[in-house]
Amino acid sequence: MYRVGIDVGGTNTDAVVLDGKSVLAGVKASTTEDVTSGVLNALEKVMEESGIDRTKIAAVMIGTTHFTNAVIERRHMDEVAAIRLGLPSGAGLPPMVDWPDDLRDIVGNHGYQVKGGYEFDGRVLSPLDEDAIVRIAGDIRAKGLKAAAVTCVFSGINDAMELRTKEILQQQCPGLPVVMSKDIGRHGLLARESAAIMNASLLSLADRTVAAFGEALNVAGITCPFYITQNDGTLMAADVVRSFPVLTFASGPTNSMRGAAFLTGIKDAVVVDVGGTTSDVGSLQHGFPRQASTTVDIGGVRTNFRMPDVFSIGLGGGSLVVQSEAGITVGPKSVGYRVRTDAICFGGTTLTATDIAVASNKADVGDRALVAHLNRMLVEAAMLKIDQMLEACVERSRVSSTPVPVIAVGGGSILMPDRIGDLQVIRPENYAVANAVGAAIAQISGETDRVFSLVDGRTRESALAEAEAEARVKAIAAGALAETLEVIEREDMPLAYLPGNATRIHVKVVGEMGVHHG
């Protein structure tokens, strides 16, 4: 049985077919505005190249930047009723208080604060004001809002009020999607609330996107289940994405890093993924991307998702090379997916980073004769500039002074030199489609993150065991094989500011996907 990995980037849609550990074929197609036709083109190309029987495909894994881009570009987001249960506490900091103004306006700035919430130990802070929820439901109908997000103070300890609020809203507004913060964020009220609101604003986009992927697979005659990669390098079933699009944020860089580890067999390295528009740089530790420890900024909003510690610079194969009085600049503007028509080496008229790589004999794409007339000084200066930009990124991403290899992946990695400082640069076979390989090898995870109160004979060990059992149940429900599950993260933090011996426990397990022979 084969696995197909697809990565839908801003410039290219890549697809690979994996048979066990070997890559049978890898292709690139241009990303299209409607998504479906780009995915379909990539699928048809990779089927043809690998010559496999489509009925033997066990699963299709898709990585997409759609939802992150929607927030960054401020497009395709719906207005949301943002309801917080917690008065009288928190009154001074309304929902979306720290959001950029333009994003708050797009999501509608419909914030509501209602009596409710819990203390850290599960005692009621104030009873839920159900009449207020009924009034808000009337407002939602009057304004024609598409979704609601409900956040209750300490809902990680007790989710009863969030559940009850959802129940009332759906009685009053049949069919209204309601996102509960307990299902998404971790601890930290504002960050969890922001994640829930953002998720609610993306639900209809998620619905359309998942439908588009399903449609592309249908047309291609592929009937197996499909999965979408989430930001920790593991998978979720397509239907889950309809409810939780925010969990896919930053899955692109994670996929390319996992793909880099798989293609080289190297577990500790700096990975540079050079696309058409940007380069993503991050560190691999034990074959997984190092996680960011701080809050992560998505389009100007602070959230506390689990995210790879990756940063991007505006340098890619399509980056514009501009000469001015001040010297040479490369990027951040880019011709993006038009590089194959606009770049000089492909017969266009725009000077790009790819032209510089071809002119300096680093890359063999397009027609070298078309760039032969470029001024040597200009070419050398631009190449030096590109090397300096890449070296600065790699230095910033290194965890220690111990030399580790640099793995170059992505279609634009023809820009990479053979060495960066004292580090060797490795460009594996199939480097251009590493993202799709990362999607194809993704595993299934389950995690739990909540506060346990260590009283009445409950020990730290029993709480850890309970959290692990919870995470395992979630992973199996998501499609993982029980016998392959392993714990990859386990942490507990005593919360000194809370009485009653409270401790926050976070456990994550991953496992292989069960193959359903349907």
TORMIDO-90309 format. One line per field, with one value per residue (C-alpha): residue number from 1; x, y, z. Coordinates in Angstrom, 2 decimals. Example, Ala and Ser with C-alpha at 12.3 -4.5 7.8 and 13.67 -1.06 7.14 Angstrom:
BEGIN
tivex (1	2);
px (12.30	13.67);
py (-4.50	-1.06);
pz (7.80	7.14);
END
This chain:
BEGIN
tivex (1	2	3	4	5	6	7	8	9	10	11	12	13	14	15	16	17	18	19	20	21	22	23	24	25	26	27	28	29	30	31	32	33	34	35	36	37	38	39	40	41	42	43	44	45	46	47	48	49	50	51	52	53	54	55	56	57	58	59	60	61	62	63	64	65	66	67	68	69	70	71	72	73	74	75	76	77	78	79	80	81	82	83	84	85	86	87	88	89	90	91	92	93	94	95	96	97	98	99	100	101	102	103	104	105	106	107	108	109	110	111	112	113	114	115	116	117	118	119	120	121	122	123	124	125	126	127	128	129	130	131	132	133	134	135	136	137	138	139	140	141	142	143	144	145	146	147	148	149	150	151	152	153	154	155	156	157	158	159	160	161	162	163	164	165	166	167	168	169	170	171	172	173	174	175	176	177	178	179	180	181	182	183	184	185	186	187	188	189	190	191	192	193	194	195	196	197	198	199	200	201	202	203	204	205	206	207	208	209	210	211	212	213	214	215	216	217	218	219	220	221	222	223	224	225	226	227	228	229	230	231	232	233	234	235	236	237	238	239	240	241	242	243	244	245	246	247	248	249	250	251	252	253	254	255	256	257	258	259	260	261	262	263	264	265	266	267	268	269	270	271	272	273	274	275	276	277	278	279	280	281	282	283	284	285	286	287	288	289	290	291	292	293	294	295	296	297	298	299	300	301	302	303	304	305	306	307	308	309	310	311	312	313	314	315	316	317	318	319	320	321	322	323	324	325	326	327	328	329	330	331	332	333	334	335	336	337	338	339	340	341	342	343	344	345	346	347	348	349	350	351	352	353	354	355	356	357	358	359	360	361	362	363	364	365	366	367	368	369	370	371	372	373	374	375	376	377	378	379	380	381	382	383	384	385	386	387	388	389	390	391	392	393	394	395	396	397	398	399	400	401	402	403	404	405	406	407	408	409	410	411	412	413	414	415	416	417	418	419	420	421	422	423	424	425	426	427	428	429	430	431	432	433	434	435	436	437	438	439	440	441	442	443	444	445	446	447	448	449	450	451	452	453	454	455	456	457	458	459	460	461	462	463	464	465	466	467	468	469	470	471	472	473	474	475	476	477	478	479	480	481	482	483	484	485	486	487	488	489	490	491	492	493	494	495	496	497	498	499	500	501	502	503	504	505	506	507	508	509	510	511	512	513	514	515	516	517	518);
px (0.00	1.30	1.12	0.74	2.00	0.89	2.12	0.12	2.49	2.04	4.05	4.01	1.90	4.23	3.24	5.15	4.39	6.06	6.38	7.50	10.73	11.41	10.23	8.86	8.17	8.08	6.60	5.77	2.74	1.77	-0.56	-3.89	-6.35	-9.09	-6.68	-8.51	-6.99	-3.45	-3.84	-5.37	-2.50	0.09	-1.78	-2.12	1.57	2.78	0.47	1.77	5.40	5.16	2.91	1.12	-2.40	-4.61	-6.68	-3.52	-3.18	-3.77	-3.93	-3.29	-1.65	-1.98	0.00	-1.42	-0.62	-4.15	-5.28	-2.11	-2.12	-5.77	-4.86	-1.63	-3.32	-6.56	-8.74	-11.51	-12.30	-15.83	-17.24	-17.48	-19.37	-16.58	-18.17	-16.19	-17.58	-15.81	-17.35	-16.66	-13.03	-11.23	-13.69	-10.89	-9.45	-12.18	-11.86	-9.35	-7.88	-4.36	-5.29	-4.22	-7.12	-7.56	-7.86	-10.26	-12.45	-12.47	-13.57	-16.22	-15.21	-18.32	-17.03	-19.38	-18.54	-20.89	-21.01	-19.54	-16.21	-14.34	-11.56	-8.37	-9.60	-12.93	-15.06	-17.58	-16.36	-19.87	-22.84	-23.40	-25.82	-27.98	-30.35	-27.39	-26.49	-30.07	-29.82	-26.46	-28.07	-30.68	-27.87	-26.12	-29.31	-29.86	-26.31	-26.26	-22.98	-21.52	-19.89	-19.33	-16.30	-16.86	-14.08	-14.60	-12.11	-10.32	-12.40	-9.43	-10.45	-14.19	-15.78	-19.44	-20.16	-18.64	-20.71	-23.90	-23.30	-22.85	-26.07	-28.11	-26.61	-27.43	-30.99	-31.48	-29.50	-29.88	-26.82	-24.54	-20.96	-19.68	-15.98	-15.16	-11.75	-11.19	-10.83	-8.10	-5.80	-3.68	-3.57	-3.51	-6.90	-6.24	-4.11	-6.62	-9.49	-7.68	-7.06	-10.75	-11.91	-9.43	-10.52	-14.19	-13.42	-11.81	-14.51	-16.21	-12.82	-11.91	-15.14	-14.49	-10.83	-11.48	-14.28	-11.89	-9.29	-11.98	-13.24	-9.73	-9.21	-12.65	-11.99	-8.65	-10.50	-8.79	-11.14	-8.93	-9.22	-7.20	-5.51	-4.16	-0.90	-0.93	1.75	3.59	4.30	1.41	-1.89	-5.55	-8.48	-10.05	-13.25	-11.33	-9.84	-13.35	-13.68	-10.09	-8.37	-6.01	-4.23	-2.71	-0.88	2.82	2.53	4.49	7.86	7.30	6.73	9.87	11.95	10.54	11.06	14.68	15.32	13.72	15.57	19.01	18.64	20.12	18.37	20.17	20.71	19.74	17.20	16.84	13.75	14.01	10.77	9.81	9.17	10.59	13.16	12.21	14.99	14.74	16.55	15.96	16.41	15.97	14.30	11.55	11.54	12.53	9.37	9.07	8.95	7.44	4.03	3.76	2.69	0.24	-0.60	-0.05	-2.01	-0.28	-1.38	-0.04	-0.15	2.53	4.70	8.04	10.72	11.09	11.62	11.27	13.10	12.00	14.51	13.48	14.00	11.68	13.13	13.72	17.34	17.53	20.61	20.52	22.85	22.85	24.00	22.20	19.05	17.59	13.91	11.60	9.46	9.17	7.59	6.41	4.87	5.47	9.22	9.01	7.67	9.10	12.74	15.31	16.68	13.15	12.76	11.20	12.45	12.66	16.02	15.53	17.70	17.32	18.95	21.90	22.29	22.23	24.64	27.16	26.98	25.38	22.15	21.20	17.62	16.17	18.62	22.07	22.62	19.84	21.78	25.25	25.06	24.64	27.41	29.89	30.31	26.55	26.26	29.08	27.75	24.22	25.55	27.54	24.42	22.39	25.14	25.24	21.46	21.50	24.48	22.82	19.72	21.66	23.71	20.52	19.03	21.97	21.39	25.06	28.52	28.81	28.97	25.89	25.12	22.82	20.19	18.99	15.53	12.84	12.88	14.80	17.67	19.74	20.62	22.48	26.31	28.22	29.33	27.94	30.69	32.18	29.10	28.64	25.53	23.73	21.15	19.44	17.88	14.25	15.20	12.71	9.70	10.84	7.61	5.44	7.70	7.27	3.50	3.59	5.54	3.53	2.22	-0.92	-0.81	-2.92	-2.20	-3.56	-2.70	-4.59	-4.31	-4.63	-5.16	-2.97	-5.24	-7.30	-4.61	-4.01	-0.23	1.88	2.41	-1.30	-2.03	0.69	-0.70	-4.21	-3.00	-1.10	-4.13	-6.22	-3.67	-3.56	-7.35	-7.28	-4.56	-6.38	-9.62	-7.72	-6.63	-3.34	-2.43	-2.39	0.71	2.84	2.13	5.06	5.21	7.32	6.59	5.81	6.05	4.52	4.75	3.68	1.61	2.98	0.44	-2.46	-3.23	-4.31	-1.09	-2.11	0.13	-0.18	0.52	1.19	1.59	1.84	1.93	2.48	1.94	1.72	-1.47	-3.66	-4.24	-7.86	-8.18	-11.47);
py (0.00	3.44	6.83	10.06	13.34	16.71	20.14	23.18	26.16	29.73	29.08	25.34	22.33	19.35	15.68	12.48	8.76	6.75	2.99	2.24	4.20	4.89	7.85	6.44	9.80	13.51	16.32	20.04	21.81	25.48	26.38	27.66	30.19	27.54	25.01	22.05	22.22	22.65	19.61	17.65	18.54	17.49	14.23	13.32	14.06	11.99	9.04	9.03	9.25	6.51	4.25	2.90	1.54	4.22	1.61	0.67	4.08	3.70	7.39	10.88	13.47	17.16	20.07	23.53	27.14	28.30	29.14	30.92	32.95	33.93	35.58	37.15	38.46	39.38	37.47	34.85	35.42	35.61	37.83	36.08	36.53	36.36	35.38	35.27	33.69	35.24	38.43	40.09	39.10	40.27	43.09	45.55	43.41	42.77	39.98	40.77	43.58	43.05	42.39	44.70	47.08	45.96	42.29	43.05	44.97	42.08	39.62	42.22	43.23	41.57	40.95	39.89	39.41	37.36	36.20	32.74	30.95	28.85	29.14	27.18	24.30	23.96	25.95	28.26	31.84	33.03	31.04	31.19	33.96	31.92	34.81	36.84	33.97	33.95	37.72	37.28	34.59	37.18	39.57	36.87	36.29	40.03	40.62	37.43	36.25	33.04	31.60	32.02	31.43	30.71	31.06	30.36	31.20	27.93	25.80	23.39	22.37	22.28	22.62	22.49	26.19	26.22	23.15	24.67	27.96	26.07	24.15	27.35	29.10	26.16	25.90	29.59	29.66	26.21	25.21	27.92	26.61	27.23	26.89	26.13	27.32	24.14	22.21	24.41	26.43	25.60	27.61	31.38	33.00	35.69	33.49	30.62	33.01	34.52	31.05	30.17	33.40	33.00	29.39	30.41	33.06	30.42	27.72	28.46	28.72	25.34	23.87	25.10	24.06	20.54	20.17	21.31	18.72	16.00	17.03	16.85	13.32	12.28	13.52	11.68	8.49	8.16	6.80	6.37	8.68	11.89	13.72	17.21	17.91	20.00	22.25	19.62	17.36	14.99	14.42	15.08	13.58	15.85	16.24	17.45	20.27	21.50	22.16	23.15	24.94	26.83	23.59	23.59	26.93	26.60	23.01	23.84	24.48	21.49	19.22	20.39	19.83	16.34	15.61	16.81	14.45	11.55	12.11	12.44	10.17	13.06	13.79	16.98	19.76	23.24	23.04	25.77	25.47	27.86	28.37	30.81	33.72	32.99	30.84	29.11	28.23	26.02	23.42	19.68	17.90	14.12	14.27	16.70	20.50	22.34	23.88	27.59	28.28	31.75	32.90	32.78	35.77	34.97	37.98	40.26	38.21	36.46	32.85	29.92	27.18	24.57	25.77	24.93	27.50	28.66	32.07	33.24	35.77	37.20	35.33	32.74	31.63	34.34	37.20	40.42	41.56	45.35	47.51	51.05	53.78	52.07	48.73	45.51	44.20	40.72	40.30	40.53	41.21	38.16	37.06	33.97	31.26	33.32	32.65	30.17	32.87	36.13	35.26	36.15	32.58	31.44	34.12	36.83	40.32	40.35	39.85	37.25	35.33	32.27	34.21	35.04	31.36	30.31	33.07	32.04	28.36	27.28	26.16	24.55	25.62	27.56	28.71	29.84	31.75	34.17	35.39	35.38	39.15	40.01	42.15	39.87	42.38	42.53	38.72	38.32	41.07	39.58	36.08	37.44	39.19	35.93	34.00	36.64	36.51	32.72	32.67	35.16	32.92	29.77	31.44	32.69	29.20	27.29	26.01	25.70	26.21	22.48	22.20	20.52	19.98	22.34	20.52	22.51	21.66	23.31	24.23	27.44	25.72	25.95	29.34	27.69	27.64	24.38	25.62	28.20	29.40	26.24	24.12	21.64	22.03	18.81	18.79	15.38	13.57	14.76	17.98	20.01	18.10	17.62	19.27	16.67	13.90	15.34	15.25	11.66	10.34	12.24	10.35	10.74	12.41	12.94	15.39	16.58	19.79	20.62	21.41	18.58	19.21	16.85	16.33	13.42	10.84	11.80	11.66	13.27	9.78	9.00	12.40	11.84	8.38	9.78	12.50	9.94	7.65	10.62	11.51	7.87	7.73	10.91	9.53	6.23	8.11	10.12	6.90	5.84	2.17	1.57	-0.65	2.02	4.87	6.48	9.45	12.23	15.04	14.83	17.82	18.91	22.33	22.96	26.17	27.95	30.77	28.35	26.61	22.96	21.55	22.35	21.14	21.63	18.48	18.27	14.89	14.16	10.76	9.92	6.73	5.28	5.58	2.49	1.48	0.67	-1.69	-0.37);
pz (0.00	-0.93	0.78	-1.15	0.31	-1.06	-0.03	-1.14	-0.92	-2.03	-5.22	-5.93	-5.10	-4.62	-4.61	-3.80	-3.72	-0.94	-0.86	2.70	3.06	-0.61	-2.68	-5.96	-7.58	-6.76	-8.87	-8.76	-10.21	-9.89	-7.03	-8.37	-6.97	-6.67	-5.03	-6.57	-10.05	-8.68	-6.43	-9.29	-11.67	-9.08	-8.40	-12.06	-12.69	-9.73	-10.59	-14.15	-13.07	-10.44	-12.53	-9.45	-9.22	-7.57	-5.75	-3.80	-2.14	1.60	2.50	1.20	3.48	2.64	4.06	3.42	4.27	3.42	6.91	8.05	4.83	5.35	8.67	7.39	4.23	6.09	3.62	3.78	7.47	8.91	11.66	15.04	18.32	20.93	24.25	27.49	30.66	33.63	34.95	37.28	36.64	33.48	32.77	31.99	29.18	26.60	24.00	21.18	23.31	21.93	18.28	15.43	14.64	11.03	12.00	14.86	12.39	9.90	12.61	13.56	17.09	18.59	22.13	24.95	28.64	30.78	34.41	34.82	35.17	37.70	40.22	39.47	41.67	39.88	42.34	40.69	40.37	39.55	38.17	34.40	33.38	30.98	30.21	28.94	26.56	25.21	24.61	22.81	20.62	19.58	18.70	16.64	14.63	14.18	12.96	10.86	12.41	11.00	14.13	17.88	20.11	23.81	26.38	30.06	32.82	33.77	31.40	31.32	34.85	34.27	30.84	31.97	31.36	27.87	26.99	28.41	26.55	23.28	23.96	24.56	21.50	19.24	20.60	19.84	16.56	14.92	12.87	14.34	14.64	18.19	19.03	22.68	23.86	25.90	22.64	21.24	23.36	26.32	29.53	29.48	29.06	26.44	24.17	24.40	23.69	20.70	19.29	19.66	17.97	15.13	14.68	14.52	11.87	9.61	9.80	6.48	4.71	6.26	4.98	1.44	1.48	2.77	0.22	-2.55	-1.52	-1.38	-4.79	-6.32	-4.94	-6.19	-9.70	-9.64	-8.70	-5.30	-2.65	0.45	3.49	3.46	6.32	6.83	8.65	11.80	13.21	15.26	12.27	12.93	11.13	11.66	9.77	7.15	9.17	12.21	10.10	9.34	13.09	13.96	11.06	13.40	14.28	10.78	11.28	10.34	9.23	6.04	7.71	10.01	7.01	5.24	8.39	8.96	5.25	5.50	8.44	6.56	3.27	4.91	7.94	10.01	13.32	14.44	11.92	10.80	7.97	5.35	3.16	0.22	-1.70	-4.43	-2.09	1.37	3.16	6.41	8.81	11.88	14.01	14.02	17.34	17.43	14.01	15.10	14.80	17.96	19.42	20.11	23.84	23.57	22.43	18.68	16.63	13.81	11.69	14.71	17.28	20.17	20.50	22.47	19.85	19.77	16.91	15.41	16.24	12.64	11.21	7.65	5.54	2.21	0.05	-2.54	-6.11	-7.39	-5.27	-7.21	-7.55	-7.59	-8.08	-6.72	-5.42	-2.03	-3.42	-4.26	-2.60	-3.03	-1.98	-0.11	-3.20	-5.42	-8.70	-6.73	-8.87	-12.04	-11.81	-14.73	-17.05	-15.64	-14.84	-17.50	-17.74	-18.69	-21.37	-19.15	-18.33	-14.51	-12.79	-10.02	-7.58	-9.85	-12.72	-10.47	-9.49	-13.17	-14.26	-11.58	-12.63	-9.33	-10.92	-14.18	-14.94	-17.85	-20.55	-19.43	-22.71	-21.76	-18.69	-20.30	-20.87	-17.18	-15.69	-13.81	-10.98	-10.50	-10.47	-7.94	-5.68	-5.73	-5.02	-2.08	-0.78	-0.99	0.85	3.62	4.09	4.36	6.70	9.08	9.24	9.95	12.69	14.31	14.28	15.78	19.28	20.25	18.81	18.02	14.24	12.78	9.11	7.22	5.14	2.13	0.80	-1.32	-5.00	-4.36	-2.52	-5.72	-4.17	-1.26	-1.20	-0.49	2.92	5.31	7.63	9.13	8.36	5.54	3.36	2.33	-0.44	-0.42	-3.36	-3.87	-2.02	-4.05	-2.71	0.91	2.19	0.50	1.84	5.35	4.89	3.65	6.67	9.30	12.31	14.40	17.80	20.87	23.65	26.92	28.77	31.96	35.64	38.19	41.88	43.93	46.94	48.37	47.74	44.13	43.50	40.80	39.31	39.16	37.58	34.95	34.23	33.88	31.49	29.40	29.21	28.05	25.33	24.16	23.86	21.75	19.46	18.92	18.23	15.60	13.84	15.45	16.03	19.81	19.74	17.98	20.43	22.22	24.56	23.03	25.51	29.20	31.51	34.76	36.35	39.91	39.92	42.97	42.74	43.20	46.51	46.74	45.28	41.71	38.91	35.19	33.18	29.46	27.74	24.03	22.33	18.65	16.67	13.19	11.22	11.02	7.40	6.60	3.69	2.44);
END
